[in-house]
Amino acid sequence: MATARDNAPTDDQEALDLAADWADISQGLKKDLGSQLHSQWIKPIQLGAFCKDTGTLDLFLPTEFSANWVADRFADRLSLAWKIARAEVRQVRITVHPRRRAMPELRLGGGSTVASGAGNAAVAAPAPLATDPQASGLDPSLTFPEFVSGTGNVLAVNAAQRMAALETPQFAPLYLKASTGQGKTHLLHAIGHAYAAARPGARIFYCSAERFMIEFVQAMRQNEMIEFKARLRGFDLLLVDDIQFIIGKSSTQEEFLHTIDALLSAGKRLVVAADRAPQALDGVEQRLLSRLSMGLVADIQPADIDLRRKILEHRLGRFASTHVPADVIDFLARTINRNVRELVGGLNKLIAYAQLTGQPVSLQLAEEQLTDILSANRRRITIDEIQRTVCQFYRVDRTEMASKRRARAVVRPRQVAMYLAKVLTPRSYPEIGRKFGGRDHSTVIHAVRLIEELRTRDADMDGDVRTLLRQLED
């Protein structure tokens, strides 16, 4: 792979070393991503300058579109690969090659680029449209088999599968509504992959609404609207994400409206996704809202605790060599409840830390390493609330939580309350002990360990704890 000599390090040996490292990194990414995705997005990368003072390495791509796409999808992976290859690289900066900035380009889907220089009045003929799903912006890992369904997303999943089938869907367009991190982007990509499998050679394109707006503005500035329209309306399946960002310029909305009409009138398929219902979109014209609402609006509800467990268990299939105890899965599913992306990210981080340090995955390790994620997701449950809920559940008087009575009917609820206090609050063992009649921290430790053990061998106890957790977390 050629390296950029412009802005390259003055030290020839360092330049050669960088090139050698990049060759190894590129080859590794080719194995991970597959030859098609690698050829489309990674192979065009050229090395730029490396600043030793800031630890910043420049990576150049030929177009703004490709630079933004690679930065969005692969920045973290490229940064990590370079940090592993050479410790002095602290960050990578992905931009358009300086030589290309003077000659703007339009790139949409997998078609060829069209340069528009000063005095260039001719408009090139539209290049062939993308037929490979990976070249159309689809992530190869986001497929239907990798999407875990549950009661909160069953309508959206079934509608997405119907949209990807050979049969003409009964609704058009499909509008997927979900808050951040609940799986709407995953379903968009899954539709693209399934439709490509059902119709080999189909022309498919995935983009964000923001990217649509950027490309539209670039096409107008470069006097290339004819090609832009021809490309966009030539797709058999158009997938547009984050439609809530298609705000502002009425001309952009007008073009998107015409694109919708052109695709649907030609019997083609359109799927859009947003974090709110069409009627709740701000700054969007009424005609466009009407088009977006005319098909099926399918909600994806936040994942409940059962679905969160299923997602974690499904994800564990990728880490067969690492044992994750059931109590850790239960803890993550209960605690990381804001969105699925954070949930999966938490599991990935925990397993990566365990593998890199050689430590076994445990509840304590999860609490230590996922502090930021856990604190952001935890509802502030108090020990008083826990005691009150436990006493109501076991039908014991609230005063028994602090009493010295040793009767089993009192001790077991008290121990369960101590266990829940440790699991659901950030309080230390001594702090918990003080809330239970001034008991020593060793008494609380004994209670927590005992309930943990009982949950593994006593189904009734495990059922009681699960019920109490649901009551407290609702």
C-alpha positions as CSV (number, residue, x, y, z in Angstrom):
1,M,0.0,0.0,0.0
2,A,1.4,3.4,-1.0
3,T,2.1,5.9,1.7
4,A,1.8,9.7,1.4
5,R,5.1,11.4,1.2
6,D,3.4,14.8,1.7
7,N,3.7,15.8,5.4
8,A,5.5,12.5,6.0
9,P,8.1,12.2,8.8
10,T,11.5,13.7,7.8
11,D,13.2,10.6,9.1
12,D,13.2,8.0,6.2
13,Q,13.6,5.1,8.6
14,E,10.7,6.2,10.7
15,A,8.6,6.5,7.6
16,L,9.5,3.0,6.6
17,D,8.7,1.8,10.1
18,L,5.3,3.4,10.0
19,A,4.6,1.9,6.6
20,A,5.6,-1.5,7.9
21,D,3.3,-1.2,10.9
22,W,0.5,0.0,8.7
23,A,0.9,-3.0,6.4
24,D,0.5,-5.3,9.5
25,I,-2.5,-3.4,10.8
26,S,-4.1,-3.3,7.4
27,Q,-3.7,-7.1,7.0
28,G,-5.2,-7.7,10.4
29,L,-8.2,-5.5,9.6
30,K,-8.6,-7.4,6.3
31,K,-9.0,-10.6,8.3
32,D,-11.4,-9.1,10.7
33,L,-13.6,-7.1,8.2
34,G,-13.4,-9.3,5.1
35,S,-11.8,-8.4,1.8
36,Q,-14.8,-6.5,0.4
37,L,-15.2,-4.1,3.3
38,H,-11.4,-3.7,3.6
39,S,-11.0,-2.9,0.0
40,Q,-13.8,-0.4,0.1
41,W,-12.8,1.6,3.2
42,I,-9.4,0.6,4.6
43,K,-7.3,0.1,1.5
44,P,-7.6,3.7,0.3
45,I,-6.1,5.0,3.6
46,Q,-2.8,6.8,3.1
47,L,-0.3,7.5,5.9
48,G,0.3,11.2,6.8
49,A,2.5,12.9,9.3
50,F,3.2,11.6,12.8
51,C,3.7,14.3,15.5
52,K,5.8,13.0,18.3
53,D,4.9,15.9,20.6
54,T,1.2,15.2,20.5
55,G,1.3,11.5,19.6
56,T,-1.1,12.2,16.6
57,L,-0.9,10.2,13.4
58,D,-2.7,11.5,10.3
59,L,-4.6,9.1,8.1
60,F,-5.8,10.4,4.8
61,L,-8.7,9.3,2.6
62,P,-9.6,10.5,-0.9
63,T,-13.0,12.0,-0.2
64,E,-14.9,13.7,2.6
65,F,-17.6,11.0,2.5
66,S,-15.1,8.2,2.9
67,A,-13.2,10.1,5.6
68,N,-16.4,10.6,7.6
69,W,-17.6,7.1,7.1
70,V,-14.2,5.6,8.2
71,A,-14.1,8.0,11.2
72,D,-17.6,7.0,12.3
73,R,-17.1,3.2,11.9
74,F,-13.5,2.4,12.4
75,A,-11.8,5.2,14.4
76,D,-11.7,3.3,17.7
77,R,-10.5,0.1,16.0
78,L,-7.7,2.0,14.0
79,S,-6.7,3.9,17.1
80,L,-6.4,0.7,19.2
81,A,-4.5,-1.1,16.5
82,W,-1.9,1.7,16.2
83,K,-1.5,2.0,20.0
84,I,-0.8,-1.7,20.1
85,A,1.7,-1.5,17.2
86,R,3.6,1.5,18.7
87,A,2.9,3.0,22.1
88,E,3.9,6.5,21.1
89,V,0.8,6.8,18.9
90,R,-1.8,8.2,21.3
91,Q,-4.5,9.1,18.7
92,V,-5.2,9.0,15.0
93,R,-6.8,11.8,13.0
94,I,-8.8,10.8,9.9
95,T,-9.2,13.5,7.3
96,V,-9.4,14.1,3.6
97,H,-6.0,14.1,1.8
98,P,-4.8,17.7,1.5
99,R,-4.4,17.4,-2.3
100,R,-8.0,16.4,-2.7
101,R,-9.5,19.4,-0.9
102,A,-9.0,21.6,-4.0
103,M,-11.1,19.2,-6.1
104,P,-14.4,18.4,-4.4
105,E,-15.9,15.0,-5.1
106,L,-19.3,13.4,-4.8
107,R,-19.5,9.8,-3.7
108,L,-22.7,8.0,-2.9
109,G,-23.1,4.3,-2.3
110,G,-20.4,2.3,-4.1
111,G,-20.4,4.4,-7.3
112,S,-17.3,6.1,-8.7
113,T,-16.3,9.6,-7.7
114,V,-16.8,12.6,-9.9
115,A,-14.4,15.5,-9.6
116,S,-15.7,19.0,-10.3
117,G,-13.0,21.5,-11.0
118,A,-13.2,25.1,-12.1
119,G,-14.5,25.5,-15.5
120,N,-15.6,21.8,-15.7
121,A,-19.1,22.2,-17.1
122,A,-19.5,18.6,-18.3
123,V,-21.5,16.2,-16.1
124,A,-20.2,12.6,-16.1
125,A,-22.6,9.8,-16.7
126,P,-23.8,8.1,-13.5
127,A,-21.5,5.3,-12.4
128,P,-22.9,1.8,-11.7
129,L,-24.7,1.7,-8.4
130,A,-23.5,-0.4,-5.5
131,T,-24.7,-4.0,-5.5
132,D,-22.7,-5.4,-2.7
133,P,-24.2,-4.7,0.8
134,Q,-20.8,-4.1,2.4
135,A,-20.0,-1.5,-0.4
136,S,-23.4,0.1,0.3
137,G,-22.4,1.2,3.8
138,L,-23.7,-1.9,5.7
139,D,-22.0,-3.3,8.7
140,P,-21.4,-7.0,8.2
141,S,-22.0,-7.8,11.9
142,L,-25.5,-6.3,12.1
143,T,-27.7,-9.0,10.8
144,F,-31.0,-10.6,11.8
145,P,-29.4,-13.6,13.5
146,E,-27.4,-11.2,15.7
147,F,-30.5,-9.3,16.7
148,V,-32.1,-10.6,19.9
149,S,-35.9,-10.1,19.9
150,G,-38.3,-9.8,22.8
151,T,-41.7,-8.4,23.7
152,G,-40.7,-4.8,23.3
153,N,-39.3,-5.1,19.8
154,V,-41.3,-8.0,18.2
155,L,-43.4,-5.7,16.0
156,A,-40.3,-3.9,14.6
157,V,-38.5,-7.1,14.0
158,N,-41.4,-8.7,12.2
159,A,-41.9,-5.6,10.1
160,A,-38.2,-5.4,9.3
161,Q,-38.1,-9.0,8.1
162,R,-41.2,-8.5,6.0
163,M,-39.6,-5.4,4.4
164,A,-36.5,-7.6,3.5
165,A,-38.5,-10.5,2.0
166,L,-39.1,-11.1,-1.7
167,E,-42.8,-10.4,-1.4
168,T,-43.9,-6.8,-1.8
169,P,-44.5,-5.4,1.7
170,Q,-48.0,-4.2,2.6
171,F,-46.7,-1.0,4.1
172,A,-44.3,1.6,2.7
173,P,-42.3,3.2,4.0
174,L,-41.3,1.5,7.2
175,Y,-40.5,3.9,10.0
176,L,-38.5,2.5,13.0
177,K,-38.9,4.5,16.2
178,A,-36.6,3.9,19.2
179,S,-34.6,5.8,21.7
180,T,-30.8,5.8,21.5
181,G,-29.1,2.4,21.7
182,Q,-32.3,0.2,21.4
183,G,-31.5,-1.4,18.1
184,K,-33.0,0.6,15.3
185,T,-29.7,1.0,13.4
186,H,-29.1,-2.7,13.8
187,L,-32.4,-3.5,12.2
188,L,-31.7,-1.1,9.3
189,H,-28.5,-2.9,8.5
190,A,-30.2,-6.3,9.0
191,I,-32.8,-5.4,6.4
192,G,-30.1,-4.5,3.9
193,H,-28.3,-7.8,4.4
194,A,-31.4,-9.9,4.2
195,Y,-32.7,-8.1,1.1
196,A,-29.3,-8.5,-0.6
197,A,-29.5,-12.2,0.1
198,A,-33.0,-12.5,-1.2
199,R,-32.3,-10.4,-4.3
200,P,-28.7,-10.8,-5.4
201,G,-27.6,-7.8,-7.4
202,A,-30.1,-5.5,-5.7
203,R,-28.9,-1.9,-5.4
204,I,-28.9,-1.0,-1.7
205,F,-27.7,2.1,0.2
206,Y,-27.5,3.0,3.9
207,C,-26.8,6.5,5.1
208,S,-27.7,8.9,7.9
209,A,-30.0,11.8,7.3
210,E,-27.1,14.1,8.2
211,R,-25.0,12.4,5.5
212,F,-27.9,12.9,3.0
213,M,-27.9,16.6,3.8
214,I,-24.2,17.0,3.4
215,E,-24.1,15.2,0.1
216,F,-27.1,17.2,-1.1
217,V,-25.3,20.5,-0.3
218,Q,-22.1,19.3,-1.9
219,A,-23.9,18.3,-5.0
220,M,-25.6,21.7,-5.2
221,R,-22.3,23.5,-4.8
222,Q,-20.6,21.4,-7.4
223,N,-23.5,21.8,-9.8
224,E,-24.0,18.0,-9.8
225,M,-27.7,17.7,-8.8
226,I,-28.6,15.6,-11.9
227,E,-26.1,12.9,-11.0
228,F,-27.0,13.1,-7.3
229,K,-30.7,12.5,-8.1
230,A,-30.0,9.8,-10.6
231,R,-27.9,7.8,-8.1
232,L,-30.2,8.2,-5.2
233,R,-33.4,7.2,-7.0
234,G,-31.7,4.3,-8.7
235,F,-31.5,2.2,-5.5
236,D,-33.9,-0.7,-4.9
237,L,-33.7,-0.3,-1.2
238,L,-32.8,3.0,0.6
239,L,-32.1,2.9,4.4
240,V,-31.9,6.3,6.1
241,D,-30.9,6.5,9.8
242,D,-31.5,9.3,12.3
243,I,-34.1,11.1,10.3
244,Q,-34.6,13.5,13.1
245,F,-31.5,15.4,11.8
246,I,-33.1,16.3,8.5
247,I,-34.0,19.7,9.6
248,G,-33.2,23.3,8.5
249,K,-33.0,23.9,4.7
250,S,-36.3,23.4,3.0
251,S,-34.5,22.5,-0.2
252,T,-33.0,19.4,1.4
253,Q,-36.4,18.3,2.8
254,E,-37.9,19.0,-0.6
255,E,-35.4,16.7,-2.4
256,F,-35.9,14.0,0.2
257,L,-39.6,14.3,-0.3
258,H,-39.2,13.8,-4.0
259,T,-36.9,10.9,-3.4
260,I,-39.5,9.2,-1.3
261,D,-42.2,9.7,-3.9
262,A,-39.9,8.5,-6.7
263,L,-38.8,5.3,-4.9
264,L,-42.3,4.4,-3.7
265,S,-44.0,5.1,-7.1
266,A,-41.4,2.8,-8.7
267,G,-42.2,0.0,-6.3
268,K,-38.9,0.3,-4.5
269,R,-38.4,0.1,-0.7
270,L,-37.6,2.8,1.9
271,V,-36.9,2.3,5.6
272,V,-36.1,5.2,7.9
273,A,-35.3,5.3,11.6
274,A,-35.5,8.1,14.2
275,D,-35.6,8.5,18.0
276,R,-39.1,10.0,18.0
277,A,-42.4,9.6,16.1
278,P,-42.9,11.5,12.8
279,Q,-45.3,14.0,14.4
280,A,-42.6,14.8,17.0
281,L,-39.9,15.7,14.5
282,D,-38.9,19.4,14.9
283,G,-38.4,21.7,11.9
284,V,-39.7,19.2,9.3
285,E,-42.3,20.2,6.7
286,Q,-45.8,18.8,7.0
287,R,-45.7,17.2,3.6
288,L,-42.6,15.2,4.5
289,L,-44.1,14.2,7.9
290,S,-47.2,12.9,6.0
291,R,-45.0,10.8,3.7
292,L,-43.0,9.4,6.6
293,S,-46.3,8.5,8.5
294,M,-48.1,6.9,5.6
295,G,-46.6,3.4,5.9
296,L,-46.0,1.6,9.2
297,V,-44.5,3.3,12.3
298,A,-43.0,0.5,14.4
299,D,-41.9,1.2,18.0
300,I,-38.9,-0.4,19.6
301,Q,-39.5,-0.3,23.4
302,P,-36.6,-0.1,25.8
303,A,-35.4,-3.6,26.6
304,D,-36.8,-5.1,29.8
305,I,-34.7,-7.1,32.2
306,D,-35.5,-10.4,30.5
307,L,-34.5,-9.2,27.1
308,R,-31.3,-7.6,28.5
309,R,-30.4,-11.0,30.0
310,K,-31.1,-12.7,26.6
311,I,-28.9,-10.1,24.9
312,L,-26.0,-10.7,27.3
313,E,-26.3,-14.5,27.0
314,H,-26.3,-14.2,23.2
315,R,-23.3,-12.0,23.3
316,L,-21.4,-14.5,25.4
317,G,-21.3,-16.8,22.5
318,R,-18.5,-14.7,21.1
319,F,-16.4,-15.3,24.2
320,A,-16.6,-19.0,24.7
321,S,-13.1,-19.0,26.3
322,T,-14.2,-16.7,29.1
323,H,-16.5,-17.8,31.9
324,V,-19.0,-15.2,33.1
325,P,-20.9,-16.3,36.2
326,A,-24.7,-16.1,36.2
327,D,-24.7,-13.5,39.0
328,V,-22.6,-11.1,36.9
329,I,-25.0,-11.4,34.0
330,D,-27.9,-10.8,36.3
331,F,-26.1,-7.8,37.9
332,L,-25.4,-6.2,34.5
333,A,-28.9,-6.9,33.2
334,R,-30.4,-5.2,36.3
335,T,-28.0,-2.3,36.5
336,I,-27.3,-1.2,32.9
337,N,-30.8,-0.5,31.8
338,R,-30.6,2.8,29.8
339,N,-29.8,1.2,26.5
340,V,-28.6,-2.0,24.8
341,R,-25.5,-0.4,23.4
342,E,-24.2,0.5,26.9
343,L,-25.2,-3.0,28.1
344,V,-23.1,-4.8,25.4
345,G,-20.3,-2.3,25.8
346,G,-20.1,-3.0,29.5
347,L,-19.9,-6.7,28.9
348,N,-17.2,-6.2,26.3
349,K,-15.2,-4.0,28.5
350,L,-15.4,-6.4,31.5
351,I,-14.4,-9.4,29.4
352,A,-11.6,-7.5,27.7
353,Y,-10.2,-6.4,31.1
354,A,-10.4,-10.0,32.4
355,Q,-8.6,-11.4,29.4
356,L,-5.9,-8.8,29.4
357,T,-5.1,-9.0,33.1
358,G,-5.8,-12.7,33.6
359,Q,-8.3,-12.1,36.3
360,P,-11.5,-14.2,36.5
361,V,-14.8,-12.3,35.8
362,S,-16.6,-11.7,39.1
363,L,-19.2,-9.4,40.6
364,Q,-16.5,-7.5,42.4
365,L,-14.5,-7.0,39.1
366,A,-17.7,-5.7,37.4
367,E,-18.3,-3.2,40.1
368,E,-14.7,-2.0,40.0
369,Q,-14.2,-1.7,36.3
370,L,-17.7,-0.5,35.2
371,T,-18.0,2.3,37.7
372,D,-18.9,5.0,35.1
373,I,-21.5,3.0,33.3
374,L,-23.1,1.6,36.5
375,S,-23.3,5.0,38.1
376,A,-25.0,6.5,35.1
377,N,-27.6,3.8,35.0
378,R,-28.4,3.3,38.6
379,R,-31.6,4.7,40.0
380,R,-30.9,6.0,43.5
381,I,-32.5,3.3,45.7
382,T,-32.2,3.9,49.4
383,I,-31.7,1.3,52.2
384,D,-34.9,2.5,53.8
385,E,-36.7,1.7,50.6
386,I,-35.2,-1.7,50.5
387,Q,-36.1,-2.5,54.1
388,R,-39.7,-1.3,53.6
389,T,-40.1,-3.5,50.4
390,V,-38.5,-6.6,52.0
391,C,-40.7,-6.2,55.1
392,Q,-43.9,-6.0,53.0
393,F,-42.8,-9.0,50.9
394,Y,-42.1,-11.2,53.9
395,R,-44.8,-9.7,56.1
396,V,-42.5,-8.8,59.0
397,D,-42.5,-5.6,61.0
398,R,-40.1,-2.9,59.9
399,T,-38.6,-2.7,63.4
400,E,-37.2,-6.3,62.9
401,M,-34.6,-4.9,60.5
402,A,-32.7,-3.4,63.4
403,S,-33.8,-5.8,66.2
404,K,-31.6,-8.4,67.9
405,R,-34.1,-11.2,67.4
406,R,-32.6,-14.4,66.0
407,A,-35.8,-16.2,64.9
408,R,-35.4,-17.6,61.3
409,A,-38.6,-15.8,60.2
410,V,-36.8,-12.6,61.0
411,V,-33.2,-13.3,60.3
412,R,-33.7,-14.4,56.7
413,P,-35.6,-11.3,55.5
414,R,-33.0,-9.2,57.3
415,Q,-30.2,-11.0,55.4
416,V,-32.0,-10.6,52.1
417,A,-32.3,-6.8,52.8
418,M,-28.6,-6.6,53.6
419,Y,-27.8,-8.4,50.4
420,L,-30.1,-6.1,48.3
421,A,-28.6,-3.1,50.0
422,K,-25.1,-4.1,48.9
423,V,-26.3,-4.9,45.3
424,L,-28.5,-1.9,44.7
425,T,-26.7,0.9,46.6
426,P,-23.1,2.2,46.7
427,R,-23.0,1.9,50.5
428,S,-20.1,0.2,52.2
429,Y,-20.5,-2.8,54.5
430,P,-20.0,-0.7,57.6
431,E,-22.6,1.8,56.4
432,I,-25.1,-0.9,55.7
433,G,-24.5,-2.4,59.1
434,R,-25.3,0.9,60.8
435,K,-28.7,1.0,59.0
436,F,-29.5,-2.5,60.4
437,G,-29.3,-1.7,64.1
438,G,-25.6,-0.9,64.3
439,R,-24.4,-4.4,63.2
440,D,-20.7,-5.1,62.5
441,H,-19.6,-5.1,58.9
442,S,-18.6,-8.8,59.2
443,T,-22.3,-9.6,59.8
444,V,-23.3,-7.9,56.6
445,I,-20.5,-9.7,54.6
446,H,-21.8,-13.0,56.0
447,A,-25.4,-12.1,55.0
448,V,-24.4,-11.1,51.4
449,R,-22.3,-14.3,50.9
450,L,-25.0,-16.5,52.3
451,I,-27.8,-15.1,50.1
452,E,-25.5,-15.4,47.1
453,E,-24.9,-19.0,47.9
454,L,-28.6,-19.8,48.6
455,R,-29.6,-18.3,45.2
456,T,-27.4,-20.9,43.5
457,R,-29.0,-23.9,45.2
458,D,-32.4,-22.8,46.4
459,A,-34.9,-21.9,43.6
460,D,-37.3,-20.4,46.1
461,M,-34.8,-18.0,47.5
462,D,-33.6,-17.1,44.0
463,G,-37.2,-16.4,43.0
464,D,-37.8,-14.2,46.1
465,V,-34.7,-12.1,45.3
466,R,-35.7,-11.7,41.6
467,T,-39.2,-10.6,42.6
468,L,-37.8,-8.1,45.1
469,L,-35.4,-6.7,42.5
470,R,-38.2,-6.2,40.0
471,Q,-40.3,-4.4,42.6
472,L,-37.4,-2.1,43.6
473,E,-36.2,-1.3,40.1
474,D,-39.7,-0.6,38.6
